[in-house]
Amino acid sequence: MTNPPNGGLFPTADGRDLIVSRTFRAPIEDVWASLTESDRTARWFGAWEGDPAPGRMIKLQMAYEEQAPWFDVRIDACDPPRRLALSTTGEGDGGWKLELRLSNAGGRTELQLVHHLDSTDQVGEMGPGWEYYLDMLVASRDDLPSPSFDDYYPAMKAYYDSLTEVGH
C-alpha cells in the first residue's frame, strides 16, 4: 500500500513548481549519496555516466521506464549536500528543470524534489511519477521491495489534476 500523495503546486515568477518530498532518518550526506552516486541512483531511478560538474552534461538512464531510455542531463548547479539542479533537453516536451533540495534537522533529512513547470498540463502524470520514484528511493534505502507503478497511476492522477484548479 502506498502513502497518500503529498505533492503540491506553488506559484513562481516563471510558472509553477511541483514539489514532492520525503523525510529520512539518515544523515544528509548519506541521502545526498543516494541522489548523486551512480551505483546508488541505479537502485531507484537509473544509472548515470559522465564527468559530473556544474555546466557539464551526463547521460542518465531511466531504468524503470519502458525500454530504459537514456537522456542527456545538464548539471546546472551543485551545492553538496544541499542542492542539485538539473535540466534535460526533450523532444516535444521542451525538457525538464529539476532541483533536489536537502535539509537536515533533529537527525532527519528532508528531500524536496522540485519540478519547475512551464505548464501544468501534465501534472496528473508527473505527480504520480515523482511519488513513485521517491518511494523507489525509500525502498532502495530501506532494503524494501520496490513499489508497483500501478499503485500510483492512475490512482493519484485525480489528486494531482485537482491541484491545477483555481484556488489551489
C-alpha positions in Angstrom: 0.0 0.0 0.0 1.4 3.4 -0.9 1.2 6.5 1.2 -1.3 9.3 0.1 0.2 11.8 -2.3 2.0 14.7 -0.7 2.9 16.9 -3.6 1.8 20.5 -4.1 1.9 23.2 -6.8 3.4 26.5 -5.9 3.3 29.7 -8.0 6.7 31.2 -9.1 7.7 34.2 -11.2 8.1 31.8 -14.2 5.2 29.4 -13.7 4.6 26.9 -11.1 6.7 24.4 -9.1 5.6 20.9 -8.4 7.2 19.9 -5.1 7.1 16.3 -3.7 9.0 15.4 -0.6 10.2 12.6 1.6 11.8 12.6 5.1 14.6 10.1 6.0 16.1 9.2 9.4 19.6 9.5 8.0 22.4 11.9 7.8 22.1 14.4 5.0 25.4 13.2 3.4 24.0 9.7 3.1 20.8 10.9 1.4 22.9 13.1 -0.9 24.9 10.0 -1.9 21.7 8.2 -2.8 20.9 11.1 -5.2 24.3 11.5 -6.7 26.3 8.3 -6.8 25.6 6.3 -9.9 25.6 2.9 -8.2 23.0 4.2 -5.7 20.8 6.0 -8.2 20.7 2.8 -10.3 18.8 1.2 -7.4 15.8 3.6 -7.6 15.9 5.7 -10.8 18.7 4.7 -13.1 22.5 4.8 -13.5 24.3 7.7 -15.0 27.7 8.1 -16.7 29.9 11.0 -17.5 32.0 13.6 -15.7 29.7 15.4 -13.3 30.2 19.0 -12.6 28.2 22.2 -12.9 27.8 23.2 -16.5 28.6 19.7 -17.8 26.4 17.0 -19.4 25.9 13.5 -18.2 23.9 10.6 -19.6 21.1 9.3 -17.3 19.2 6.1 -17.8 15.6 5.9 -16.6 15.9 2.2 -15.8 12.3 1.8 -14.6 10.6 3.2 -17.8 9.7 1.2 -20.9 12.9 0.4 -22.9 15.0 2.1 -20.1 15.9 5.2 -22.2 19.0 7.3 -21.8 18.8 11.1 -21.6 21.2 13.9 -21.7 21.1 15.8 -18.5 22.9 19.1 -17.7 24.1 19.8 -14.2 23.0 23.4 -13.7 24.1 23.7 -10.0 25.6 21.5 -7.4 26.0 22.5 -3.8 26.8 19.3 -1.8 25.0 18.1 0.2 22.1 20.6 0.0 21.1 21.3 -3.7 21.4 19.7 -7.1 19.8 21.4 -10.1 19.4 19.5 -13.4 17.9 20.2 -16.8 17.1 17.9 -19.7 16.6 18.5 -23.3 13.5 16.7 -24.5 11.8 16.0 -27.8 8.3 17.6 -27.8 8.2 18.3 -24.0 10.8 21.1 -24.1 12.8 19.4 -21.4 12.6 19.4 -17.6 14.1 21.6 -15.0 14.5 19.8 -11.7 16.0 20.6 -8.3 16.8 18.2 -5.4 16.9 20.2 -2.2 18.0 18.7 1.1 17.7 20.0 4.7 18.6 18.4 8.0 17.3 18.8 11.5 17.0 16.6 14.5 18.6 13.6 12.9 16.1 13.7 9.9 16.8 14.7 6.4 14.1 16.2 4.2 14.3 15.8 0.5 12.2 18.1 -1.8 12.1 17.2 -5.4 11.2 20.4 -7.3 10.0 20.2 -10.9 9.9 23.7 -12.4 6.9 23.7 -14.7 6.2 25.9 -17.7 2.7 24.4 -18.0 0.6 22.3 -15.6 -0.9 20.3 -18.4 0.9 17.1 -17.4 0.7 17.4 -13.6 -1.7 14.4 -13.4 1.0 12.2 -14.9 4.1 13.9 -13.4 3.0 13.9 -9.8 2.3 10.2 -9.5 5.6 9.5 -11.4 7.6 11.5 -8.9 5.7 9.9 -5.9 6.6 6.5 -7.4 10.3 7.4 -7.9 10.7 8.9 -4.4 9.1 5.7 -2.9 11.5 3.7 -5.0 14.3 5.7 -3.3 12.8 4.9 0.1 12.6 1.2 -0.8 16.2 1.1 -2.1 17.5 2.8 1.1 15.5 0.7 3.5 16.0 -2.6 1.6 12.3 -3.0 0.9 10.5 -4.4 -2.1 10.1 -2.0 -5.0 6.6 -0.5 -5.3 4.5 -1.0 -8.3 3.8 2.0 -10.5 0.2 0.7 -10.9 -0.4 1.8 -7.3 0.5 5.4 -8.3 -1.1 5.9 -11.7 -3.9 6.3 -12.3 -4.8 6.2 -8.6 -3.1 9.6 -7.8 -4.0 11.3 -11.1 -7.2 12.9 -9.8 -5.3 14.4 -6.8 -2.7 16.0 -8.9 -5.1 17.2 -11.6 -7.1 18.9 -8.8 -4.1 21.0 -7.9 -4.4 22.8 -11.1 -7.9 24.0 -10.4 -8.5 27.7 -9.4 -7.8 28.2 -5.7 -5.1 25.5 -5.4 
